[in-house]
Amino acid sequence: MPPSTTLSSWLRDWVRKYRLPLLLFIVLAIAVQIPAALSTNGRITLFALGMATILWTTTSINTAYVAICTVSFIILLGGGTQELLFDSLSSDIVWLMIGTFILGGALQVTGLAGRLTLALLLRAKTVGGLFWLLATALQPLALFIPSTSGRASVTLPVFRSLAGYINDSKIVKALALLMPMIILVSSVSTLIGAGSHLIAVDLLKQFSGENISFLQWILWGLPFGIVSSYCSCWVLLRLFLSKEQRLSSVNTDAIKMEVGLAGNSTSQTSFSNSEKRTIGIVFVMIVGWLTESLHGLDIAMITILGVLVLTMPRLGVITWKEGLKHVSWNLIVFVGAALAIGQSLIDSGASNWIKDSLFAATQSLNGQSTFAVLVAVIILSLTSHIYMTSHTTRAVVMVPPLLYLASALELNPIAVLFIGTVGMDYCLTFPVSSKALLLFQELETETFAPRDLLRLSAVLIVLHALLMIGFYYGYWQWTGLEL
């Protein structure tokens, strides 16, 4: 067969396979030319982000590869400098994730993760009961581990153990969705549940001189986190599992054998020396996270110091090389590239254009009812994760306009900020919307596809909007958050 025929055949197959993303690329290229107020760099960045989003949602191409290609595309077209990519890998978030991956590895190697797995499973009589127990057990982590990706990393060994026991792929898929979903939904429960909360409060202080204390945040956020977590679990169970699957029994003897707990220290009441050292080091790390304002060390730095002790020769519980094997380097590269894309959105003015376009529609809210303002804030914040994939970026970009809106309409800035932050915490539509989601999607075990998230989010985003409205009128406005 002549080479030209082979090439044309390959090209036809390629176009046929990627005809949907190619069509969307053409529509996107036309769309970014329409806004007159958008700069050239802004158009490049928005087009690149749009292409990445299309590839993430319509193809099976590796997400990190797409992200790196996106940043390279921006740089080659002059939308950013080379440092945009290189500097992103020096971010504290990258180092925090490396540290939490090693911490998760230590918990797995010492058997603490297995102990937690067994403790949960021995109490579960059915698959549905297991899901409710997991939803309950994951929520308190937001009080101690100040990173959604950190909480996801710590709980990964538990998922791997459970997935090894469960033979039903549909149950494994639902489990892979449940764990990051609860981690993300419950992040609103506490001020340290997400780094973006700290950014938001800091901006609130700068803008209005107001503040939200740790206890105030728990007062407003914890009830919502609990209710939304259980409601989300209920929805997930009915969307992805049949009644028969939910009521199927759990064989605890088989679990012991699969998790590998039979006959070792994790099956006994007493803790091993390695477990005790790990618990002690993790406790000191948590104290360090909670007292960041006193000693001035960043959460990421505390985490790195903690894992250095955990991997220290003789004193540690895991070797340095073994710890690095637990790091998902694909995810680390993706996070670096995602941070670069987020920074490009800000540097190019694209985020300001999106923000200005969205908030231009709120000018008509002046003089409108509290309900209209509340709904506008909820819609703007709940949808922000669709066009700003970084949680931190959403806080940096969205909080100032929200506070400006509060000032312009003479609203309570604390109420507007908190309600807006609750909405910005929602990020379940795309895998790239959260590192916790990516962490569970990029496993060697088959988990969930982007279309599964879209199906779940189509229901949950409406549920969260209704919960936010219900909480405002039934609880928040009576406890100091009246608009």
N, C-alpha and C positions, 0 to 999 in steps of 0.2 A: 504494500500500500504506500503511495507517495506521501512524503512528509507533509505536504500541504493539506492532503485529505485528512491525515491524522490530526493535524492542528485544528482544522475547521470542525472536525467531529468533537474534539475536546472542548473547543470554544462553545459549540452548541450545547453540549452537556453542562458546561459551567454556567452559561446564561440561564438554561432551564432550571438548574438547581438553585441559583441565586436571583431569580427573576423578581421575587417580591422585594428583597432589600434594594436591588438596582432601581426598581420603580420608585421606591420610597426615597432613594438618594436624589432622583431627578426632581421629585416634588419638593424635597427639602432644599435643594439648590435654588429653586425658583422662590421658595418662601423666604429665605434669608436675604434676598435682594429687595424685598418689598419695604421694610422699615427704613424710612429716610434718616431717622435719628441714630441709627446703628453705625458705628465706625467700621472701617475695613477689618481691623483686628477682631472686632466683635463679631462680624459676619463669619470670619474664618473659624473662630472658636465655637460659635453656635453650630455651624455646619459640621465641625469635627465632632462635637458632643452629640449632635443628632445622628451622625453616621455611627458613632460608637453605640448609642442606645439602640439603633436599628439592628446592628450586628449582634448585640447582647441578647436581644429579644426574639430574633427571627432565625438565628443560626446557632450552630453548636461550636463555633470557633472559640478557643480558650479566651476567657475574659481578660486575663492579664496581657495576653498577646494583643488583643484589640485595644486595650488601654495604652500600651506602649506605642502601637501604631498611631493612635490618635494624637498623643503628645508629639510624636515625630512629625506627623502631618502639620500640626500647628506651628512647630519650629521651622520646618522647611518652607512653609508659605509666609514666614515672617510674622506670625501671630504671637511669637514669644521667642526668648533667647534659649540657648542650650542649657543655661543654668536652671531654667524652669524644671527640667527633668532631674538634673543632678542634685539640686538643693532639696527636692522633695523627699529623697531617701534619707536626708539628715533630720527629718521631722521627729519630734518627740513621740508622735503616734506610732511611727514605724518601730522605734526602739521599745515602746510600751508593748507592742504586739509581739516582738521577738521575746521579750521577757516573760510575757504571760504564756506564750507557747511552751517555753522551757518549764515554767511553773506547772502548767498542765501535765507536762511529761513527768515531772517529779511526783505529782499526785497519782499518776498512773503506775509508775514504776514501784512506788512504795506500797501500793495497794489501797490507798485511801479512796481512790475513785471506785475501786471494786467494792470496798466496804459500803460506800454510799449506795452503789447500785443494788447490792444485796439487801440493804436496809429498806430500800424502796420496794423492791420486788417481793420481798417476803410479806409485805403488807397488802399487796395487790392480789385480788382474787380473779379479776378479769382484765382484759386489755383496756377497756374503758376506765376501769379503776386505776390502772397504771398511769394513764394519761393525766387523770385528775391529781394523782399523787405527785407526778412530775411538775405539773402546773403549780402545785403548792410548794414544792421543795425549791423550785428555781426562783421564786419571787424574793425571798429574803436575801439572795446574793446581791441585789441592788443596794443593800444597806452596807455592804462590806467591800465589794470589788468595783471600783469606780471607772469601769470601762465595759461597754457592751461586748466588744471583741475579747476582752479579758475574761468576762464571764463565759462567753462561748468557748474560749480555749480551755478553761478549767473543766467545763462540762462535756467536752468532746470525748474523753475516755469513757464516760458513763454511756454516751450514745453508742460508741463502738461496741461496748460490752452488750448492750441491749440489742443492737442490730445483729450481733453474732448469734444471739439466742433466737431471735424472731425470724422465722423462715418466710413469712408472708411479705412480699415486696411492697404491697399497699400499706401495710401497717408500718413498715420501715420508713416509707415516704412520709406518712403522716407524722411519725415520730421526729423525722428530720425537719419537718416544718414546725412542729410544736415547740421544740426546744429554743430555737432562735426567736420564734414569735413571742414566747413568754418573756424571754430575756429582754426583748425590745419593748414590748408593751409595758412591762413592769419598771422600765427605767425611769418613768416619771415619778415613781414612789418616793425618791429621795434626791436631794440636791446633788449628791455625787453619783447618781445613777448614770449620768452621761457627762462628758466633759463640756458639752455645749451648754449645760445648765450653769456651770460656773462662768462661762463667757457671757451668758445672758444676764446674770446677776451683776457681773462687773460692769457691763454696759448700762444697766439700770442705775447703778451708783453714779456713773459718769454723767448720765443724761439728766437724772432727776434728784439725785442725792438719796433716793430710797434704797431699801435693802430687803432681801428675803433671807431669814435665818434658816439654819438647818432644820430646826423644829417646826417652823412655819411651813416649810416645803413639805415636810412629812404630814403635817396636818391637812394640807390641801391635796398632796399628791398620792399618799399611801392608799386612801380609800378608793380613789380612781384607778390606781394601778391594780389593786386587788380585784375590783369589779370587772374591769376591762380584760384582765388576764383570764378570769373564769368564763366570761362571755365569749372570748375569742377561742378558748379551748372547746366550748360547747359547739360553736360554729364549725371549727375544724373537724371535730369528730363526725359531724353529720354530713359534711361535704365530702370527706375522703374515705370514711369507713361505713360499711353496712351495719345494720343492727346485729347481725350474726357475728361480725368481726368484733364489734364493741363488747359483746357479751361472751366472747370466747374466753376460756379459762387460761390462767397462767400457771405453768408447771414449775414450781420453785426448785424442785430437785434437779430438773434439767438446766435451770438457770445456774445453779451452783457449779455444775460441771462445765457449762459453756463459758461462764465468766472466769472460771479457774480458781474458785475460792475454796473448794473442798480440800481440807487438809493443810491449808497454809494459815498464816497468822491472821489474815483478814477475816477468816471464818470464826476466830476466837474472840472472846470478850476483851482480852488485854491487847494493848497496842504494842507494836514492835518498836525498837529504838529508832529506826528510820522514820516510822510514822510520827513518833513523838517529836523528833527533831524537825520534821516537815511542818507539823502543826505549830510548833513554837516559832519557826521562822516566818510562816505565813501570818501568824498573829502579830508579830512585830511589824511586818509589812503593812498590815491593815491599820495598825496604830499610826504608822508613818503616813499612810494615805489620809487618815482622818485629821492629822495634825499638820498638814502641809503648810498652813498659814503661820505656824509657830517656828518651824525650822527652815522654811524657805526652799526645801528640796522638792523638785517637781515629782509628780506621781510616777512618771516614766523612770526617773533616776532612782527612786526608791525601789521600784520593781527590778531594775537591773542590779542594784546592790543586793537585793534579796536572792536573786537567782545566782549571783556570784557566790554567795554563802552556800546555797543549795548544791552548787557544783564544785565546791572547794574540796581539794584532796583531803581525805581522811574525815573531815568534819561533815562534808556534804553527803547527799543521799543518791546522787546521780553524777556521772562524769560530764565534763563540758561537751565532749564530742557526742555523747549519747543525748544530751539535752538539745543540741543543735539538730539532731535527727527528727525531733518533734516539731520543729519550726516548719510551717507551710510557706516555703520560699516563693511559691507561685502567688500566694495571697499577699506576701510582703511586697513583691514587685508591683502587683496590682494596686495596692494601697498607695505606694509611692506615685504611680502614674495617675491615680484618681485624684490625689492631692494636687498634682501638677495641673490637671484639668480644671479643678476647682479654683486654683490660683489664677489660671489663665482667664477664667470667666470674670474674675474681679479685675485683673490688670487690664483686660481689653475693654472694660466697660459694659460687657454683655450682661452681667448680673444687674448692674444699675439700670440698664434698659428694660430688662425683664421686670425688675422691681417697680420702676416708674410706670410701666405699662399696666401692671396689675393694680397698683395703688391709685392710678388715675381714675379707675372705676369707683374708688371709694369716696371720691369727692362729693358724690351725691348723697353720702350717708349723713352729712352734716344736717342736724335737725331731725334725723330719722329716729325710729324707736330703738330701744336697747336691743331688741331681738334682731333687727336688721344689722346692727353693728356686730353683734355676737356671731351671727351666721357668716358675715363677711370675713371676720378674723379667723373663724374656724375653717372656712373654705381655703383661704389664702395659705394658712399654716399647714393644713392637712395635705395640700397638693404640692407643697414646696419641695418635697423629696423627689418629685418626678423630674424637675429641671435642675436641682442641685443635689447631687448624690452624696456629698459629704455632710455629715451631721454638723460638724464644726462650721463649714461654709454656710450652712443654712442659718446658724445662729448669728454669724458675723454679718451676713447680708440682710436678713429679715428683721432682726431685733431693732436696729435703728429706725426703719420705717414704721414699725409697729409702735414704737415709743413716740415718734413724730405724730402718728395718727391719734394716739391718746392725748397728746398735747393740743393738737388742732381741734379735736372734738371735746376737749375738757373732760376726758375720761380718767379713771384710776389707772395710772401707769403700771402698778403692780399687777392688777387684774388683767390688763391687756397683755403684759409680758408673760404672765404665768399661763394663761389660756393659749396664747400663741405658741409657747414652748411645748405645751401638751400636744398641740397639733403637729409641731415640727418633729416631735419624738416618733410620730408614726412614719414608718418607712418599710412597708411590706409589699410594695408593688413589683419591684424588680430586684434580682439578686444584688445588683450593684448599688442598691439603695442603702445597704448596710454591710459592714464587714462581717457581722455575725452570720448573716444569711450566706455570704460567700464561703465562709468557713465550713458550713454544713453542706453546701452544694459541691464543693471541690474535693470531697472525700473520695477515697478509693472505692468505698461502698456506694452503690447506686442509690441516690437519694431523691431529689425532686428536680423538675425542670422549670424554666422561667414561666411557662404557661400555667403551672400549678400555682405559682405565686399570684399571677394575674387573677386566676379563678378565686383564690382565697381573698385577695385584697378587694375584689369587686364587691364582696359582702362586708368585709371588716371596715373599710373606709367609711361606708354608710353607717355601720354600727357605731364606730367611734364618734362620728359627727353627732349622732343622736345621744350617745352617752355624755358627750361634752355639753350639749344643750340641757340635758336632764340634770347633770351635776351642777351646772351654773344656777339653775332655778331652784333646785332642791337642796343644795348644800353650799356651794362656793359663795353665793351672794350673801348668805347668812353668817359666814365665817371670815368676812373681811375682804372678799374679792368682788364686791359689787362694782360694776362698770360705772 
